[in-house]
Amino acid sequence: MDASLVSHDPDVMSGAVCFTGTRVPVKHLFDYLEGSSTLEDFLEDFPSVSRDRAVAVLEAAHALLAADASAA
């Protein structure tokens, strides 16, 4: 995934993959969406993550999954 979207550093959030420039783990976005929360709920609770960045991460994850499915 593009480093401008996500990063991981062992000294930040125990090395969890986070939205670049934040301490918000990307996993939180997927946890919200997997549950009963919406993207708007996530953005409200984590204002340091922009809508554009969250959507870009979702689109990149979708592309990776689609590529893996095609390769299988």
PDB file of N, CA, C, O and CB in Angstrom:
ATOM      1  N   MET A   1       0.858  -1.174   0.000  1.00  0.00           N
ATOM      2  CA  MET A   1       0.000   0.000   0.000  1.00  0.00           C
ATOM      3  C   MET A   1       0.903   1.236   0.000  1.00  0.00           C
ATOM      4  O   MET A   1       2.012   1.202   0.532  1.00  0.00           O
ATOM      5  CB  MET A   1      -0.975  -0.001   1.235  1.00  0.00           C
ATOM      6  N   ASP A   2       0.438   2.279  -0.576  1.00  0.00           N
ATOM      7  CA  ASP A   2       1.186   3.525  -0.734  1.00  0.00           C
ATOM      8  C   ASP A   2       1.595   4.103   0.626  1.00  0.00           C
ATOM      9  O   ASP A   2       0.764   4.260   1.520  1.00  0.00           O
ATOM     10  CB  ASP A   2       0.348   4.550  -1.513  1.00  0.00           C
ATOM     11  N   ALA A   3       2.891   4.418   0.766  1.00  0.00           N
ATOM     12  CA  ALA A   3       3.405   4.968   2.022  1.00  0.00           C
ATOM     13  C   ALA A   3       2.822   6.340   2.344  1.00  0.00           C
ATOM     14  O   ALA A   3       2.885   6.775   3.493  1.00  0.00           O
ATOM     15  CB  ALA A   3       4.913   5.061   1.963  1.00  0.00           C
ATOM     16  N   SER A   4       2.262   7.023   1.364  1.00  0.00           N
ATOM     17  CA  SER A   4       1.627   8.305   1.667  1.00  0.00           C
ATOM     18  C   SER A   4       0.286   8.095   2.382  1.00  0.00           C
ATOM     19  O   SER A   4      -0.258   9.028   2.973  1.00  0.00           O
ATOM     20  CB  SER A   4       1.420   9.120   0.373  1.00  0.00           C
ATOM     21  N   LEU A   5      -0.236   6.886   2.327  1.00  0.00           N
ATOM     22  CA  LEU A   5      -1.506   6.574   2.983  1.00  0.00           C
ATOM     23  C   LEU A   5      -1.308   5.973   4.366  1.00  0.00           C
ATOM     24  O   LEU A   5      -1.966   6.371   5.327  1.00  0.00           O
ATOM     25  CB  LEU A   5      -2.313   5.622   2.126  1.00  0.00           C
ATOM     26  N   VAL A   6      -0.397   5.014   4.459  1.00  0.00           N
ATOM     27  CA  VAL A   6      -0.190   4.298   5.718  1.00  0.00           C
ATOM     28  C   VAL A   6       1.296   4.180   6.010  1.00  0.00           C
ATOM     29  O   VAL A   6       2.137   4.259   5.114  1.00  0.00           O
ATOM     30  CB  VAL A   6      -0.841   2.900   5.668  1.00  0.00           C
ATOM     31  N   SER A   7       1.595   3.990   7.287  1.00  0.00           N
ATOM     32  CA  SER A   7       2.971   3.789   7.710  1.00  0.00           C
ATOM     33  C   SER A   7       2.970   2.905   8.946  1.00  0.00           C
ATOM     34  O   SER A   7       1.944   2.722   9.601  1.00  0.00           O
ATOM     35  CB  SER A   7       3.680   5.144   7.993  1.00  0.00           C
ATOM     36  N   HIS A   8       4.139   2.362   9.247  1.00  0.00           N
ATOM     37  CA  HIS A   8       4.270   1.641  10.515  1.00  0.00           C
ATOM     38  C   HIS A   8       5.664   1.877  11.057  1.00  0.00           C
ATOM     39  O   HIS A   8       6.656   1.865  10.329  1.00  0.00           O
ATOM     40  CB  HIS A   8       3.994   0.115  10.338  1.00  0.00           C
ATOM     41  N   ASP A   9       5.702   2.089  12.345  1.00  0.00           N
ATOM     42  CA  ASP A   9       6.928   2.402  13.055  1.00  0.00           C
ATOM     43  C   ASP A   9       6.852   1.672  14.392  1.00  0.00           C
ATOM     44  O   ASP A   9       5.870   1.824  15.118  1.00  0.00           O
ATOM     45  CB  ASP A   9       7.120   3.960  13.243  1.00  0.00           C
ATOM     46  N   PRO A  10       7.864   0.889  14.726  1.00  0.00           N
ATOM     47  CA  PRO A  10       7.815   0.144  15.991  1.00  0.00           C
ATOM     48  C   PRO A  10       7.634   1.042  17.222  1.00  0.00           C
ATOM     49  O   PRO A  10       7.187   0.578  18.271  1.00  0.00           O
ATOM     50  CB  PRO A  10       9.080  -0.666  16.147  1.00  0.00           C
ATOM     51  N   ASP A  11       7.981   2.315  17.089  1.00  0.00           N
ATOM     52  CA  ASP A  11       7.856   3.244  18.215  1.00  0.00           C
ATOM     53  C   ASP A  11       6.505   3.954  18.271  1.00  0.00           C
ATOM     54  O   ASP A  11       6.249   4.728  19.193  1.00  0.00           O
ATOM     55  CB  ASP A  11       8.952   4.271  18.143  1.00  0.00           C
ATOM     56  N   VAL A  12       5.644   3.696  17.293  1.00  0.00           N
ATOM     57  CA  VAL A  12       4.324   4.328  17.246  1.00  0.00           C
ATOM     58  C   VAL A  12       3.265   3.231  17.271  1.00  0.00           C
ATOM     59  O   VAL A  12       3.217   2.379  16.385  1.00  0.00           O
ATOM     60  CB  VAL A  12       4.167   5.231  15.972  1.00  0.00           C
ATOM     61  N   MET A  13       2.434   3.264  18.278  1.00  0.00           N
ATOM     62  CA  MET A  13       1.325   2.305  18.418  1.00  0.00           C
ATOM     63  C   MET A  13       1.811   0.858  18.276  1.00  0.00           C
ATOM     64  O   MET A  13       1.159   0.029  17.640  1.00  0.00           O
ATOM     65  CB  MET A  13       0.234   2.595  17.365  1.00  0.00           C
ATOM     66  N   SER A  14       2.961   0.575  18.878  1.00  0.00           N
ATOM     67  CA  SER A  14       3.553  -0.784  18.875  1.00  0.00           C
ATOM     68  C   SER A  14       3.761  -1.340  17.473  1.00  0.00           C
ATOM     69  O   SER A  14       3.719  -2.554  17.273  1.00  0.00           O
ATOM     70  CB  SER A  14       2.668  -1.739  19.659  1.00  0.00           C
ATOM     71  N   GLY A  15       3.984  -0.462  16.504  1.00  0.00           N
ATOM     72  CA  GLY A  15       4.253  -0.906  15.141  1.00  0.00           C
ATOM     73  C   GLY A  15       3.022  -1.189  14.308  1.00  0.00           C
ATOM     74  O   GLY A  15       3.140  -1.691  13.190  1.00  0.00           O
ATOM     75  N   ALA A  16       1.842  -0.879  14.823  1.00  0.00           N
ATOM     76  CA  ALA A  16       0.615  -1.098  14.049  1.00  0.00           C
ATOM     77  C   ALA A  16       0.634  -0.223  12.792  1.00  0.00           C
ATOM     78  O   ALA A  16       1.190   0.875  12.802  1.00  0.00           O
ATOM     79  CB  ALA A  16      -0.647  -0.788  14.913  1.00  0.00           C
ATOM     80  N   VAL A  17       0.033  -0.707  11.732  1.00  0.00           N
ATOM     81  CA  VAL A  17      -0.086   0.091  10.514  1.00  0.00           C
ATOM     82  C   VAL A  17      -1.089   1.211  10.800  1.00  0.00           C
ATOM     83  O   VAL A  17      -2.246   0.959  11.138  1.00  0.00           O
ATOM     84  CB  VAL A  17      -0.540  -0.793   9.278  1.00  0.00           C
ATOM     85  N   CYS A  18      -0.617   2.454  10.655  1.00  0.00           N
ATOM     86  CA  CYS A  18      -1.434   3.625  10.970  1.00  0.00           C
ATOM     87  C   CYS A  18      -1.585   4.508   9.738  1.00  0.00           C
ATOM     88  O   CYS A  18      -0.789   4.439   8.801  1.00  0.00           O
ATOM     89  CB  CYS A  18      -0.815   4.427  12.132  1.00  0.00           C
ATOM     90  N   PHE A  19      -2.603   5.325   9.760  1.00  0.00           N
ATOM     91  CA  PHE A  19      -2.732   6.352   8.738  1.00  0.00           C
ATOM     92  C   PHE A  19      -1.511   7.261   8.878  1.00  0.00           C
ATOM     93  O   PHE A  19      -1.206   7.722   9.978  1.00  0.00           O
ATOM     94  CB  PHE A  19      -4.091   7.160   8.881  1.00  0.00           C
ATOM     95  N   THR A  20      -0.816   7.521   7.778  1.00  0.00           N
ATOM     96  CA  THR A  20       0.395   8.333   7.812  1.00  0.00           C
ATOM     97  C   THR A  20       0.129   9.677   8.484  1.00  0.00           C
ATOM     98  O   THR A  20      -0.858  10.356   8.204  1.00  0.00           O
ATOM     99  CB  THR A  20       0.935   8.546   6.394  1.00  0.00           C
ATOM    100  N   GLY A  21       1.052  10.035   9.385  1.00  0.00           N
ATOM    101  CA  GLY A  21       0.945  11.309  10.089  1.00  0.00           C
ATOM    102  C   GLY A  21       0.012  11.291  11.282  1.00  0.00           C
ATOM    103  O   GLY A  21      -0.230  12.329  11.899  1.00  0.00           O
ATOM    104  N   THR A  22      -0.519  10.112  11.616  1.00  0.00           N
ATOM    105  CA  THR A  22      -1.426   9.997  12.762  1.00  0.00           C
ATOM    106  C   THR A  22      -0.986   8.832  13.632  1.00  0.00           C
ATOM    107  O   THR A  22      -0.044   8.112  13.302  1.00  0.00           O
ATOM    108  CB  THR A  22      -2.900   9.808  12.297  1.00  0.00           C
ATOM    109  N   ARG A  23      -1.673   8.662  14.732  1.00  0.00           N
ATOM    110  CA  ARG A  23      -1.489   7.489  15.585  1.00  0.00           C
ATOM    111  C   ARG A  23      -2.748   6.608  15.513  1.00  0.00           C
ATOM    112  O   ARG A  23      -3.028   5.842  16.435  1.00  0.00           O
ATOM    113  CB  ARG A  23      -1.192   7.918  17.064  1.00  0.00           C
ATOM    114  N   VAL A  24      -3.488   6.721  14.430  1.00  0.00           N
ATOM    115  CA  VAL A  24      -4.734   5.977  14.258  1.00  0.00           C
ATOM    116  C   VAL A  24      -4.458   4.712  13.436  1.00  0.00           C
ATOM    117  O   VAL A  24      -4.146   4.801  12.248  1.00  0.00           O
ATOM    118  CB  VAL A  24      -5.820   6.863  13.566  1.00  0.00           C
ATOM    119  N   PRO A  25      -4.571   3.539  14.064  1.00  0.00           N
ATOM    120  CA  PRO A  25      -4.361   2.304  13.317  1.00  0.00           C
ATOM    121  C   PRO A  25      -5.422   2.120  12.221  1.00  0.00           C
ATOM    122  O   PRO A  25      -6.606   2.381  12.434  1.00  0.00           O
ATOM    123  CB  PRO A  25      -4.376   1.106  14.272  1.00  0.00           C
ATOM    124  N   VAL A  26      -4.981   1.675  11.074  1.00  0.00           N
ATOM    125  CA  VAL A  26      -5.895   1.406   9.955  1.00  0.00           C
ATOM    126  C   VAL A  26      -6.911   0.354  10.371  1.00  0.00           C
ATOM    127  O   VAL A  26      -8.058   0.385   9.923  1.00  0.00           O
ATOM    128  CB  VAL A  26      -5.113   0.938   8.694  1.00  0.00           C
ATOM    129  N   LYS A  27      -6.501  -0.567  11.215  1.00  0.00           N
ATOM    130  CA  LYS A  27      -7.412  -1.614  11.687  1.00  0.00           C
ATOM    131  C   LYS A  27      -8.675  -1.025  12.302  1.00  0.00           C
ATOM    132  O   LYS A  27      -9.750  -1.615  12.198  1.00  0.00           O
ATOM    133  CB  LYS A  27      -6.710  -2.507  12.707  1.00  0.00           C
ATOM    134  N   HIS A  28      -8.550   0.133  12.939  1.00  0.00           N
ATOM    135  CA  HIS A  28      -9.731   0.764  13.535  1.00  0.00           C
ATOM    136  C   HIS A  28     -10.794   1.050  12.473  1.00  0.00           C
ATOM    137  O   HIS A  28     -11.986   0.860  12.719  1.00  0.00           O
ATOM    138  CB  HIS A  28      -9.337   2.066  14.253  1.00  0.00           C
ATOM    139  N   LEU A  29     -10.371   1.500  11.311  1.00  0.00           N
ATOM    140  CA  LEU A  29     -11.331   1.775  10.228  1.00  0.00           C
ATOM    141  C   LEU A  29     -12.083   0.505   9.869  1.00  0.00           C
ATOM    142  O   LEU A  29     -13.310   0.516   9.765  1.00  0.00           O
ATOM    143  CB  LEU A  29     -10.611   2.344   8.977  1.00  0.00           C
ATOM    144  N   PHE A  30     -11.353  -0.592   9.677  1.00  0.00           N
ATOM    145  CA  PHE A  30     -12.008  -1.844   9.299  1.00  0.00           C
ATOM    146  C   PHE A  30     -12.869  -2.386  10.437  1.00  0.00           C
ATOM    147  O   PHE A  30     -13.929  -2.963  10.191  1.00  0.00           O
ATOM    148  CB  PHE A  30     -10.965  -2.886   8.891  1.00  0.00           C
ATOM    149  N   ASP A  31     -12.425  -2.207  11.674  1.00  0.00           N
ATOM    150  CA  ASP A  31     -13.236  -2.630  12.822  1.00  0.00           C
ATOM    151  C   ASP A  31     -14.561  -1.868  12.858  1.00  0.00           C
ATOM    152  O   ASP A  31     -15.613  -2.459  13.104  1.00  0.00           O
ATOM    153  CB  ASP A  31     -12.462  -2.414  14.141  1.00  0.00           C
ATOM    154  N   TYR A  32     -14.511  -0.576  12.616  1.00  0.00           N
ATOM    155  CA  TYR A  32     -15.735   0.240  12.598  1.00  0.00           C
ATOM    156  C   TYR A  32     -16.690  -0.267  11.520  1.00  0.00           C
ATOM    157  O   TYR A  32     -17.875  -0.487  11.769  1.00  0.00           O
ATOM    158  CB  TYR A  32     -15.397   1.736  12.354  1.00  0.00           C
ATOM    159  N   LEU A  33     -16.151  -0.447  10.327  1.00  0.00           N
ATOM    160  CA  LEU A  33     -17.007  -0.838   9.203  1.00  0.00           C
ATOM    161  C   LEU A  33     -17.512  -2.269   9.343  1.00  0.00           C
ATOM    162  O   LEU A  33     -18.605  -2.600   8.883  1.00  0.00           O
ATOM    163  CB  LEU A  33     -16.250  -0.687   7.890  1.00  0.00           C
ATOM    164  N   GLU A  34     -16.711  -3.111   9.980  1.00  0.00           N
ATOM    165  CA  GLU A  34     -17.122  -4.499  10.201  1.00  0.00           C
ATOM    166  C   GLU A  34     -18.267  -4.567  11.208  1.00  0.00           C
ATOM    167  O   GLU A  34     -19.126  -5.445  11.132  1.00  0.00           O
ATOM    168  CB  GLU A  34     -15.931  -5.345  10.692  1.00  0.00           C
ATOM    169  N   GLY A  35     -18.264  -3.637  12.138  1.00  0.00           N
ATOM    170  CA  GLY A  35     -19.334  -3.567  13.130  1.00  0.00           C
ATOM    171  C   GLY A  35     -20.516  -2.812  12.553  1.00  0.00           C
ATOM    172  O   GLY A  35     -20.772  -2.859  11.350  1.00  0.00           O
ATOM    173  N   SER A  36     -21.212  -2.134  13.399  1.00  0.00           N
ATOM    174  CA  SER A  36     -22.414  -1.422  12.949  1.00  0.00           C
ATOM    175  C   SER A  36     -22.157   0.055  12.691  1.00  0.00           C
ATOM    176  O   SER A  36     -23.103   0.820  12.506  1.00  0.00           O
ATOM    177  CB  SER A  36     -23.515  -1.568  13.974  1.00  0.00           C
ATOM    178  N   SER A  37     -20.886   0.471  12.675  1.00  0.00           N
ATOM    179  CA  SER A  37     -20.558   1.887  12.495  1.00  0.00           C
ATOM    180  C   SER A  37     -20.377   2.220  11.015  1.00  0.00           C
ATOM    181  O   SER A  37     -20.149   1.347  10.178  1.00  0.00           O
ATOM    182  CB  SER A  37     -19.284   2.248  13.278  1.00  0.00           C
ATOM    183  N   THR A  38     -20.485   3.496  10.734  1.00  0.00           N
ATOM    184  CA  THR A  38     -20.336   3.977   9.364  1.00  0.00           C
ATOM    185  C   THR A  38     -18.987   4.687   9.214  1.00  0.00           C
ATOM    186  O   THR A  38     -18.288   4.933  10.197  1.00  0.00           O
ATOM    187  CB  THR A  38     -21.505   4.931   8.983  1.00  0.00           C
ATOM    188  N   LEU A  39     -18.642   5.006   7.985  1.00  0.00           N
ATOM    189  CA  LEU A  39     -17.443   5.791   7.731  1.00  0.00           C
ATOM    190  C   LEU A  39     -17.553   7.134   8.448  1.00  0.00           C
ATOM    191  O   LEU A  39     -16.563   7.628   8.987  1.00  0.00           O
ATOM    192  CB  LEU A  39     -17.230   5.996   6.210  1.00  0.00           C
ATOM    193  N   GLU A  40     -18.726   7.719   8.459  1.00  0.00           N
ATOM    194  CA  GLU A  40     -18.926   8.990   9.136  1.00  0.00           C
ATOM    195  C   GLU A  40     -18.655   8.862  10.637  1.00  0.00           C
ATOM    196  O   GLU A  40     -18.069   9.763  11.238  1.00  0.00           O
ATOM    197  CB  GLU A  40     -20.348   9.500   8.895  1.00  0.00           C
ATOM    198  N   ASP A  41     -19.077   7.751  11.246  1.00  0.00           N
ATOM    199  CA  ASP A  41     -18.795   7.508  12.661  1.00  0.00           C
ATOM    200  C   ASP A  41     -17.283   7.478  12.909  1.00  0.00           C
ATOM    201  O   ASP A  41     -16.779   8.097  13.847  1.00  0.00           O
ATOM    202  CB  ASP A  41     -19.441   6.180  13.122  1.00  0.00           C
ATOM    203  N   PHE A  42     -16.576   6.747  12.048  1.00  0.00           N
ATOM    204  CA  PHE A  42     -15.129   6.650  12.174  1.00  0.00           C
ATOM    205  C   PHE A  42     -14.483   8.025  12.059  1.00  0.00           C
ATOM    206  O   PHE A  42     -13.646   8.391  12.884  1.00  0.00           O
ATOM    207  CB  PHE A  42     -14.561   5.708  11.112  1.00  0.00           C
ATOM    208  N   LEU A  43     -14.869   8.784  11.044  1.00  0.00           N
ATOM    209  CA  LEU A  43     -14.279  10.102  10.817  1.00  0.00           C
ATOM    210  C   LEU A  43     -14.572  11.061  11.972  1.00  0.00           C
ATOM    211  O   LEU A  43     -13.740  11.900  12.319  1.00  0.00           O
ATOM    212  CB  LEU A  43     -14.799  10.691   9.509  1.00  0.00           C
ATOM    213  N   GLU A  44     -15.743  10.932  12.553  1.00  0.00           N
ATOM    214  CA  GLU A  44     -16.098  11.774  13.700  1.00  0.00           C
ATOM    215  C   GLU A  44     -15.232  11.431  14.914  1.00  0.00           C
ATOM    216  O   GLU A  44     -14.797  12.320  15.647  1.00  0.00           O
ATOM    217  CB  GLU A  44     -17.594  11.607  14.049  1.00  0.00           C
ATOM    218  N   ASP A  45     -14.986  10.138  15.116  1.00  0.00           N
ATOM    219  CA  ASP A  45     -14.205   9.700  16.270  1.00  0.00           C
ATOM    220  C   ASP A  45     -12.696   9.889  16.082  1.00  0.00           C
ATOM    221  O   ASP A  45     -11.949   9.952  17.059  1.00  0.00           O
ATOM    222  CB  ASP A  45     -14.498   8.247  16.555  1.00  0.00           C
ATOM    223  N   PHE A  46     -12.252   9.978  14.830  1.00  0.00           N
ATOM    224  CA  PHE A  46     -10.828  10.129  14.526  1.00  0.00           C
ATOM    225  C   PHE A  46     -10.644  11.289  13.553  1.00  0.00           C
ATOM    226  O   PHE A  46     -10.365  11.071  12.374  1.00  0.00           O
ATOM    227  CB  PHE A  46     -10.239   8.812  13.934  1.00  0.00           C
ATOM    228  N   PRO A  47     -10.799  12.513  14.036  1.00  0.00           N
ATOM    229  CA  PRO A  47     -10.755  13.679  13.149  1.00  0.00           C
ATOM    230  C   PRO A  47      -9.393  13.926  12.490  1.00  0.00           C
ATOM    231  O   PRO A  47      -9.300  14.722  11.555  1.00  0.00           O
ATOM    232  CB  PRO A  47     -11.147  14.895  13.921  1.00  0.00           C
ATOM    233  N   SER A  48      -8.348  13.262  12.959  1.00  0.00           N
ATOM    234  CA  SER A  48      -7.036  13.439  12.321  1.00  0.00           C
ATOM    235  C   SER A  48      -6.935  12.681  10.997  1.00  0.00           C
ATOM    236  O   SER A  48      -5.974  12.860  10.250  1.00  0.00           O
ATOM    237  CB  SER A  48      -5.927  12.975  13.265  1.00  0.00           C
ATOM    238  N   VAL A  49      -7.925  11.835  10.708  1.00  0.00           N
ATOM    239  CA  VAL A  49      -7.968  11.101   9.440  1.00  0.00           C
ATOM    240  C   VAL A  49      -8.976  11.797   8.531  1.00  0.00           C
ATOM    241  O   VAL A  49     -10.140  11.966   8.891  1.00  0.00           O
ATOM    242  CB  VAL A  49      -8.350   9.585   9.660  1.00  0.00           C
ATOM    243  N   SER A  50      -8.516  12.195   7.356  1.00  0.00           N
ATOM    244  CA  SER A  50      -9.425  12.858   6.412  1.00  0.00           C
ATOM    245  C   SER A  50     -10.285  11.824   5.683  1.00  0.00           C
ATOM    246  O   SER A  50      -9.916  10.657   5.552  1.00  0.00           O
ATOM    247  CB  SER A  50      -8.626  13.707   5.390  1.00  0.00           C
ATOM    248  N   ARG A  51     -11.421  12.285   5.224  1.00  0.00           N
ATOM    249  CA  ARG A  51     -12.294  11.417   4.429  1.00  0.00           C
ATOM    250  C   ARG A  51     -11.545  10.900   3.200  1.00  0.00           C
ATOM    251  O   ARG A  51     -11.634   9.717   2.870  1.00  0.00           O
ATOM    252  CB  ARG A  51     -13.576  12.177   3.999  1.00  0.00           C
ATOM    253  N   ASP A  52     -10.812  11.776   2.527  1.00  0.00           N
ATOM    254  CA  ASP A  52     -10.081  11.369   1.325  1.00  0.00           C
ATOM    255  C   ASP A  52      -9.089  10.255   1.630  1.00  0.00           C
ATOM    256  O   ASP A  52      -8.975   9.289   0.876  1.00  0.00           O
ATOM    257  CB  ASP A  52      -9.349  12.565   0.717  1.00  0.00           C
ATOM    258  N   ARG A  53      -8.374  10.397   2.740  1.00  0.00           N
ATOM    259  CA  ARG A  53      -7.381   9.368   3.101  1.00  0.00           C
ATOM    260  C   ARG A  53      -8.069   8.058   3.456  1.00  0.00           C
ATOM    261  O   ARG A  53      -7.607   6.996   3.038  1.00  0.00           O
ATOM    262  CB  ARG A  53      -6.508   9.843   4.284  1.00  0.00           C
ATOM    263  N   ALA A  54      -9.143   8.100   4.206  1.00  0.00           N
ATOM    264  CA  ALA A  54      -9.854   6.873   4.579  1.00  0.00           C
ATOM    265  C   ALA A  54     -10.394   6.169   3.340  1.00  0.00           C
ATOM    266  O   ALA A  54     -10.272   4.950   3.217  1.00  0.00           O
ATOM    267  CB  ALA A  54     -11.006   7.187   5.556  1.00  0.00           C
ATOM    268  N   VAL A  55     -10.982   6.918   2.430  1.00  0.00           N
ATOM    269  CA  VAL A  55     -11.512   6.324   1.195  1.00  0.00           C
ATOM    270  C   VAL A  55     -10.374   5.759   0.350  1.00  0.00           C
ATOM    271  O   VAL A  55     -10.516   4.688  -0.241  1.00  0.00           O
ATOM    272  CB  VAL A  55     -12.312   7.372   0.382  1.00  0.00           C
ATOM    273  N   ALA A  56      -9.253   6.465   0.287  1.00  0.00           N
ATOM    274  CA  ALA A  56      -8.111   5.973  -0.491  1.00  0.00           C
ATOM    275  C   ALA A  56      -7.579   4.661   0.073  1.00  0.00           C
ATOM    276  O   ALA A  56      -7.200   3.771  -0.688  1.00  0.00           O
ATOM    277  CB  ALA A  56      -6.992   7.020  -0.518  1.00  0.00           C
ATOM    278  N   VAL A  57      -7.546   4.531   1.390  1.00  0.00           N
ATOM    279  CA  VAL A  57      -7.105   3.278   2.007  1.00  0.00           C
ATOM    280  C   VAL A  57      -8.086   2.160   1.685  1.00  0.00           C
ATOM    281  O   VAL A  57      -7.671   1.045   1.368  1.00  0.00           O
ATOM    282  CB  VAL A  57      -6.962   3.440   3.535  1.00  0.00           C
ATOM    283  N   LEU A  58      -9.371   2.442   1.761  1.00  0.00           N
ATOM    284  CA  LEU A  58     -10.367   1.424   1.405  1.00  0.00           C
ATOM    285  C   LEU A  58     -10.229   1.002  -0.056  1.00  0.00           C
ATOM    286  O   LEU A  58     -10.312  -0.185  -0.372  1.00  0.00           O
ATOM    287  CB  LEU A  58     -11.787   1.949   1.665  1.00  0.00           C
ATOM    288  N   GLU A  59     -10.021   1.962  -0.934  1.00  0.00           N
ATOM    289  CA  GLU A  59      -9.866   1.642  -2.354  1.00  0.00           C
ATOM    290  C   GLU A  59      -8.596   0.837  -2.605  1.00  0.00           C
ATOM    291  O   GLU A  59      -8.604  -0.094  -3.410  1.00  0.00           O
ATOM    292  CB  GLU A  59      -9.845   2.924  -3.188  1.00  0.00           C
ATOM    293  N   ALA A  60      -7.511   1.185  -1.926  1.00  0.00           N
ATOM    294  CA  ALA A  60      -6.257   0.445  -2.089  1.00  0.00           C
ATOM    295  C   ALA A  60      -6.404  -0.984  -1.563  1.00  0.00           C
ATOM    296  O   ALA A  60      -5.909  -1.926  -2.182  1.00  0.00           O
ATOM    297  CB  ALA A  60      -5.103   1.168  -1.360  1.00  0.00           C
ATOM    298  N   ALA A  61      -7.075  -1.148  -0.434  1.00  0.00           N
ATOM    299  CA  ALA A  61      -7.310  -2.488   0.104  1.00  0.00           C
ATOM    300  C   ALA A  61      -8.162  -3.307  -0.856  1.00  0.00           C
ATOM    301  O   ALA A  61      -7.906  -4.493  -1.064  1.00  0.00           O
ATOM    302  CB  ALA A  61      -7.989  -2.408   1.482  1.00  0.00           C
ATOM    303  N   HIS A  62      -9.154  -2.685  -1.428  1.00  0.00           N
ATOM    304  CA  HIS A  62     -10.009  -3.360  -2.407  1.00  0.00           C
ATOM    305  C   HIS A  62      -9.185  -3.816  -3.604  1.00  0.00           C
ATOM    306  O   HIS A  62      -9.326  -4.949  -4.062  1.00  0.00           O
ATOM    307  CB  HIS A  62     -11.151  -2.432  -2.867  1.00  0.00           C
ATOM    308  N   ALA A  63      -8.331  -2.940  -4.108  1.00  0.00           N
ATOM    309  CA  ALA A  63      -7.493  -3.278  -5.258  1.00  0.00           C
ATOM    310  C   ALA A  63      -6.553  -4.441  -4.936  1.00  0.00           C
ATOM    311  O   ALA A  63      -6.359  -5.331  -5.764  1.00  0.00           O
ATOM    312  CB  ALA A  63      -6.682  -2.055  -5.703  1.00  0.00           C
ATOM    313  N   LEU A  64      -5.968  -4.435  -3.727  1.00  0.00           N
ATOM    314  CA  LEU A  64      -5.083  -5.532  -3.330  1.00  0.00           C
ATOM    315  C   LEU A  64      -5.835  -6.856  -3.248  1.00  0.00           C
ATOM    316  O   LEU A  64      -5.337  -7.890  -3.692  1.00  0.00           O
ATOM    317  CB  LEU A  64      -4.427  -5.223  -1.984  1.00  0.00           C
ATOM    318  N   LEU A  65      -7.022  -6.816  -2.684  1.00  0.00           N
ATOM    319  CA  LEU A  65      -7.823  -8.037  -2.581  1.00  0.00           C
ATOM    320  C   LEU A  65      -8.252  -8.533  -3.950  1.00  0.00           C
ATOM    321  O   LEU A  65      -8.237  -9.737  -4.205  1.00  0.00           O
ATOM    322  CB  LEU A  65      -9.050  -7.797  -1.708  1.00  0.00           C
ATOM    323  N   ALA A  66      -8.630  -7.631  -4.822  1.00  0.00           N
ATOM    324  CA  ALA A  66      -9.038  -8.017  -6.179  1.00  0.00           C
ATOM    325  C   ALA A  66      -7.854  -8.622  -6.932  1.00  0.00           C
ATOM    326  O   ALA A  66      -8.017  -9.603  -7.658  1.00  0.00           O
ATOM    327  CB  ALA A  66      -9.600  -6.793  -6.953  1.00  0.00           C
ATOM    328  N   ALA A  67      -6.672  -8.046  -6.764  1.00  0.00           N
ATOM    329  CA  ALA A  67      -5.476  -8.570  -7.436  1.00  0.00           C
ATOM    330  C   ALA A  67      -5.141  -9.968  -6.903  1.00  0.00           C
ATOM    331  O   ALA A  67      -4.784 -10.858  -7.676  1.00  0.00           O
ATOM    332  CB  ALA A  67      -4.268  -7.610  -7.234  1.00  0.00           C
ATOM    333  N   ASP A  68      -5.254 -10.160  -5.596  1.00  0.00           N
ATOM    334  CA  ASP A  68      -4.989 -11.477  -5.015  1.00  0.00           C
ATOM    335  C   ASP A  68      -5.997 -12.510  -5.511  1.00  0.00           C
ATOM    336  O   ASP A  68      -5.635 -13.656  -5.777  1.00  0.00           O
ATOM    337  CB  ASP A  68      -5.024 -11.403  -3.484  1.00  0.00           C
ATOM    338  N   ALA A  69      -7.252 -12.108  -5.636  1.00  0.00           N
ATOM    339  CA  ALA A  69      -8.284 -13.023  -6.111  1.00  0.00           C
ATOM    340  C   ALA A  69      -8.024 -13.412  -7.560  1.00  0.00           C
ATOM    341  O   ALA A  69      -8.238 -14.563  -7.941  1.00  0.00           O
ATOM    342  CB  ALA A  69      -9.674 -12.389  -5.971  1.00  0.00           C
ATOM    343  N   SER A  70      -7.571 -12.475  -8.357  1.00  0.00           N
ATOM    344  CA  SER A  70      -7.287 -12.758  -9.766  1.00  0.00           C
ATOM    345  C   SER A  70      -6.087 -13.674  -9.919  1.00  0.00           C
ATOM    346  O   SER A  70      -6.031 -14.479 -10.848  1.00  0.00           O
ATOM    347  CB  SER A  70      -7.047 -11.465 -10.529  1.00  0.00           C
ATOM    348  N   ALA A  71      -5.127 -13.557  -9.014  1.00  0.00           N
ATOM    349  CA  ALA A  71      -3.914 -14.376  -9.078  1.00  0.00           C
ATOM    350  C   ALA A  71      -4.167 -15.802  -8.617  1.00  0.00           C
ATOM    351  O   ALA A  71      -3.405 -16.708  -8.955  1.00  0.00           O
ATOM    352  CB  ALA A  71      -2.816 -13.753  -8.235  1.00  0.00           C
ATOM    353  N   ALA A  72      -5.220 -16.007  -7.855  1.00  0.00           N
ATOM    354  CA  ALA A  72      -5.502 -17.336  -7.296  1.00  0.00           C
ATOM    355  C   ALA A  72      -6.115 -18.278  -8.259  1.00  0.00           C
ATOM    356  O   ALA A  72      -6.397 -19.423  -7.908  1.00  0.00           O
ATOM    357  CB  ALA A  72      -6.384 -17.223  -6.138  1.00  0.00           C
TER     358      ALA A  72
END
